[in-house]
């Protein structure tokens, strides 16, 4: 038994890896191992012999198991030390910045606009980008002869041969969302509708696809004074200035009456735009009181309810606030442009924390 003990202890001490250690374990303690076979022979011995051999074999088995466990731990420690030595890193070296993505200015400004109007109690409403002719034009009091309903201004969807229904269109504004919101919620209501819109136009300040946000507020005693306050508060918060001055110019939109285009006081001294000061005026949006026909299309009685609506371009707001000269660059997918004008993914705009940090 002593020879058997010494044989395996020496072999375990000289094992170079865990695979060799496992082979030794099987040779000694496996079903056909030497020590296991010796323990099976205990049944053939006399009681006196078993009293001597039994404890000795059990002690030998325990000693071999302990030696195996100790050697396995020692091999694991050696492997870890070797790995640490091979994977050593000098943490005093300067860091290498990883390339990271950025938030597109359109997405950032959309979040900024949403945060401002949410603080004033406006919810966000959404609708389909492919609209029926009725939602996009008829429900908004746009007559059949209006230029916006011509093919040179609107993207019309093709119709199947023999179909006599009016064609669907790629929505030219997000105003159809207002109709859908009125039909779904009724009055009173306060919503904004940001989203993509499409028109047949392409130059430095126009693209076939761009982004708008429109607002709608309907209640019993809403007036142009409420509209003026909302727009002033929005401009003050969005452009992050203490005071703004707006100028309302009479205009015409089929879906509002009276209608007004809104200009903001600004300065272009030195080629830099400054909001809220100077002697220049810049148009930023269109607005007005919701036309009674539009309220009827939305399922709201114009004799009991009234409200205001406004619309502005999100891309144009981004250009004004962040000094972006060409609208077409928004959609060029130029990584250099995106890195320059993009925002950090963690830069979430809030009124209390600042819209643009």
C-alpha positions in Angstrom: 0.0 0.0 0.0 2.9 2.3 0.8 4.4 1.7 -2.7 1.0 2.5 -4.3 0.8 5.7 -2.2 4.3 6.9 -3.2 3.7 6.0 -6.8 0.7 8.2 -7.2 1.9 11.1 -5.0 5.0 11.4 -7.1 3.0 11.2 -10.4 0.6 13.8 -9.2 3.5 16.1 -8.2 5.0 15.8 -11.6 1.8 16.3 -13.6 2.2 19.2 -16.1 -1.4 20.0 -17.0 -5.0 19.2 -16.0 -5.4 16.6 -18.7 -2.5 14.5 -17.3 -3.9 15.0 -13.8 -7.3 13.6 -14.9 -5.6 10.5 -16.3 -3.9 9.9 -13.0 -7.2 10.3 -11.2 -8.8 7.7 -13.4 -5.8 5.3 -13.1 -6.0 5.5 -9.3 -9.6 6.1 -8.4 -11.6 5.3 -11.5 -13.9 2.2 -11.7 -10.9 0.1 -12.8 -8.3 2.1 -10.9 -5.7 0.4 -8.8 -7.0 1.7 -5.5 -10.7 1.0 -6.5 -9.7 -2.6 -7.3 -8.0 -3.0 -4.0 -11.1 -1.9 -2.2 -13.2 -4.4 -4.0 -10.9 -7.2 -2.6 -12.0 -6.3 0.9 -15.0 -8.6 0.6 -12.7 -11.6 0.1 -10.7 -11.0 3.3 -11.3 -12.2 6.7 -12.8 -9.8 9.3 -9.4 -9.4 10.9 -7.8 -8.4 7.6 -10.6 -6.0 6.7 -10.1 -4.2 10.0 -6.5 -3.5 9.0 -6.8 -2.9 5.2 -10.1 -1.0 5.2 -9.0 2.1 7.1 -5.7 2.1 5.3 -7.3 2.1 1.8 -9.8 4.8 2.8 -7.0 6.9 4.1 -5.0 6.4 0.9 -8.0 7.3 -1.2 -8.5 10.5 0.8 -4.9 11.4 0.6 -4.8 10.9 -3.2 -8.0 13.0 -3.6 -6.4 15.8 -1.6 -3.2 15.7 -3.6 -5.2 15.8 -6.9 -7.2 18.9 -5.7 -4.1 20.7 -4.5 -2.3 20.1 -7.7 -5.3 21.2 -9.8 -5.5 24.5 -7.8 -1.8 25.0 -8.3 -2.1 24.4 -12.1 -5.0 26.9 -12.3 -3.0 29.5 -10.4 0.0 29.0 -12.7 -2.3 29.4 -15.8 -3.8 32.6 -14.4 -0.3 34.0 -13.7 0.8 33.2 -17.2 -2.4 34.8 -18.7 -1.9 38.0 -16.6 1.7 38.2 -17.7 0.8 37.8 -21.4 -2.2 40.2 -21.1 -0.3 42.9 -19.2 -1.4 46.5 -20.1 0.3 49.7 -19.3 -2.5 51.8 -18.0 -0.3 54.9 -18.0 -0.5 55.0 -21.8 -2.9 57.6 -23.3 -6.3 56.3 -24.1 -7.4 55.7 -27.7 -10.9 57.1 -28.2 -13.3 54.7 -29.9 -15.4 55.9 -32.8 -18.9 56.7 -31.5 -22.2 57.5 -33.1 -24.0 60.8 -32.7 -27.6 62.1 -32.7 -28.7 63.7 -35.9 -29.6 67.4 -35.5 -33.1 66.7 -36.8 -33.6 64.1 -34.0 -32.1 66.4 -31.4 -34.3 69.4 -32.4 -37.4 67.2 -32.4 -36.6 66.2 -28.9 -36.0 69.8 -27.9 -39.4 70.9 -29.4 -41.2 68.0 -27.8 -39.7 68.8 -24.4 -40.8 72.5 -24.6 -44.4 71.8 -25.7 -44.7 69.0 -23.2 -44.0 71.5 -20.5 -47.0 73.5 -21.8 -49.3 70.5 -21.7 -49.1 69.4 -25.4 -49.1 65.6 -26.1 -47.4 64.1 -29.2 -49.7 62.7 -31.9 -48.6 60.6 -34.9 -50.1 59.5 -38.2 -49.3 57.7 -41.4 -46.9 59.2 -44.0 -49.1 57.9 -46.9 -52.4 59.7 -46.5 -55.7 59.7 -48.4 -56.6 62.7 -50.5 -59.4 63.5 -48.0 -57.2 63.7 -44.9 -54.4 65.6 -46.7 -56.6 68.2 -48.5 -60.4 68.0 -48.2 -60.6 67.8 -44.4 -58.2 70.8 -44.2 -60.5 73.0 -46.3 -58.1 72.9 -49.3 -60.2 73.3 -52.5 -59.7 71.1 -55.6 -58.2 74.0 -57.6 -55.5 74.8 -55.0 -52.0 74.7 -56.4 -50.8 72.3 -53.7 -53.1 69.6 -55.2 -51.2 69.7 -58.5 -48.6 67.0 -59.5 -45.9 69.6 -59.6 -46.2 70.2 -55.9 -47.4 66.9 -54.4 -46.2 63.2 -54.7 -49.3 61.2 -55.8 -49.4 57.4 -55.4 -50.2 55.4 -58.6 -53.6 53.8 -58.8 -54.6 50.5 -60.3 -56.2 50.5 -63.7 -59.9 51.2 -63.5 -59.8 52.6 -60.0 -61.9 55.8 -59.7 -61.1 56.6 -56.1 -58.9 59.7 -55.4 -55.2 58.7 -55.2 -53.3 58.5 -52.0 -50.4 61.0 -51.5 -47.2 61.3 -49.6 -48.4 63.8 -46.9 -47.4 67.3 -47.7 -47.7 68.4 -44.1 -48.5 66.9 -40.7 -51.8 68.7 -40.5 -53.7 65.4 -41.3 -52.5 64.2 -37.9 -54.5 67.0 -36.4 -57.7 65.8 -38.1 -57.1 62.2 -36.9 -56.4 63.5 -33.3 -59.6 65.5 -33.3 -61.6 62.5 -34.5 -60.0 60.2 -31.9 -60.0 62.5 -28.9 -62.5 65.2 -29.5 -62.3 68.5 -27.6 -60.6 70.0 -25.6 -57.3 68.9 -27.0 -53.7 70.0 -27.1 -51.3 68.1 -29.4 -48.2 68.6 -31.5 -47.5 66.5 -34.6 -43.8 66.1 -35.5 -42.9 64.0 -38.5 -41.7 63.6 -42.1 -43.4 65.3 -45.0 -42.9 65.4 -48.8 -43.1 68.0 -51.5 -41.7 68.3 -55.0 -39.0 70.9 -54.3 -35.2 70.8 -54.1 -32.7 73.6 -53.5 -30.5 75.0 -50.8 -33.4 75.5 -48.4 -35.9 72.9 -49.7 -35.7 69.1 -50.1 -38.3 66.6 -51.4 -38.4 65.1 -47.9 -38.2 67.2 -44.8 -39.6 67.5 -41.2 -42.4 69.6 -39.7 -44.0 70.0 -36.4 -47.5 71.3 -36.1 -49.5 72.3 -33.0 -53.2 72.3 -32.3 -55.1 73.6 -29.2 -58.9 73.6 -29.0 -61.0 74.7 -26.1 -64.0 77.0 -25.4 -62.3 80.3 -24.9 -59.0 80.1 -26.9 -57.9 83.2 -28.8 -55.0 84.6 -30.8 -53.7 86.0 -27.5 -53.1 82.4 -26.3 -51.4 81.6 -29.6 -49.1 84.5 -29.2 -48.1 83.5 -25.7 -47.5 79.9 -26.7 -45.2 80.9 -29.6 -43.3 83.5 -27.6 -42.7 81.0 -24.8 -41.6 78.4 -27.3 -39.1 80.7 -29.1 -37.7 82.0 -25.8 -37.1 78.4 -24.6 -35.9 77.0 -27.9 -33.4 79.7 -28.7 -32.5 80.0 -25.1 -32.8 83.8 -24.8 -34.4 85.8 -22.1 -36.7 87.8 -24.4 -38.2 87.5 -27.9 -40.3 89.8 -30.0 -42.7 88.3 -32.6 -44.5 90.1 -35.4 -47.7 88.7 -36.8 -48.4 89.5 -40.4 -51.8 88.8 -42.0 -51.7 85.9 -44.4 -53.9 83.2 -45.9 -54.0 79.5 -45.2 -57.0 77.4 -46.2 -57.2 75.7 -42.8 -57.0 78.7 -40.5 -59.0 82.0 -40.3 -57.7 84.5 -39.5 -54.2 83.4 -40.5 -50.8 84.9 -39.8 -47.2 84.4 -40.7 -44.9 85.0 -37.7 -41.6 86.8 -37.8 -39.0 87.0 -35.0 -36.8 90.0 -34.3 -33.2 89.2 -35.0 -29.7 90.5 -35.9 -27.3 89.3 -38.6 -24.3 91.4 -37.6 -21.1 89.8 -38.6 -22.9 87.0 -40.3 -24.0 85.6 -37.0 -27.7 85.2 -36.2 -28.8 86.6 -32.8 -32.4 86.1 -31.8 -34.3 88.7 -29.7 -32.2 91.8 -30.7 -31.4 93.9 -33.7 -33.5 95.6 -36.4 -34.1 92.6 -38.8 -37.1 90.3 -38.9 -37.1 86.6 -40.0 -40.1 84.5 -40.8 -40.2 81.3 -38.8 -43.7 79.8 -39.0 -47.3 80.1 -40.0 -50.3 80.1 -37.7 -53.9 81.1 -37.1 -57.3 80.2 -35.7 -58.6 76.8 -36.8 -61.2 77.2 -39.6 -64.7 76.1 -38.7 -64.7 73.7 -41.7 -61.6 72.0 -40.3 -63.3 71.6 -36.9 -66.3 70.0 -38.6 -64.1 67.6 -40.5 -62.5 66.6 -37.1 -66.0 65.9 -35.6 -66.0 69.0 -33.4 -68.8 71.6 -33.3 -67.4 75.0 -34.3 -70.3 76.8 -32.5 -69.0 75.4 -29.1 -65.3 75.1 -29.6 -62.5 77.1 -31.2 -58.7 76.9 -31.2 -55.4 77.8 -32.8 -52.9 75.9 -35.0 -49.4 76.5 -36.1 -46.7 74.8 -38.1 -42.9 75.1 -38.5 -40.1 73.3 -40.2 -37.9 71.3 -37.8 -35.0 71.3 -40.3 -35.2 75.1 -40.6 -35.2 75.4 -36.8 -32.0 73.3 -36.7 -30.4 75.4 -39.3 -31.2 78.7 -37.5 -30.1 77.5 -34.0 -27.0 75.5 -34.9 -25.7 77.5 -37.9 -26.2 74.9 -40.6 -26.0 76.6 -44.0 -27.4 74.0 -46.4 -30.6 71.9 -45.9 -29.5 69.3 -48.4 -26.5 68.3 -46.2 -29.0 66.9 -43.6 -29.6 64.0 -45.9 -26.2 63.4 -47.5 -25.1 60.8 -44.9 -21.6 62.4 -44.7 -19.9 61.1 -41.6 -17.7 64.2 -41.3 -20.9 66.4 -41.3 -22.6 64.1 -38.8 -19.5 64.2 -36.4 -19.4 68.0 -36.6 -23.1 68.8 -36.1 -24.1 65.6 -34.3 -25.0 65.4 -30.6 -24.0 63.0 -27.9 -26.3 60.1 -27.3 -26.5 61.1 -23.6 -27.4 64.7 -24.4 -31.1 64.5 -23.7 -32.7 67.9 -23.8 -34.7 69.0 -20.7 -35.9 72.5 -19.7 -34.4 72.3 -16.3 -31.0 70.9 -17.5 -30.7 72.9 -20.7 -31.8 72.0 -24.2 -28.4 72.1 -25.9 -25.5 71.3 -23.5 
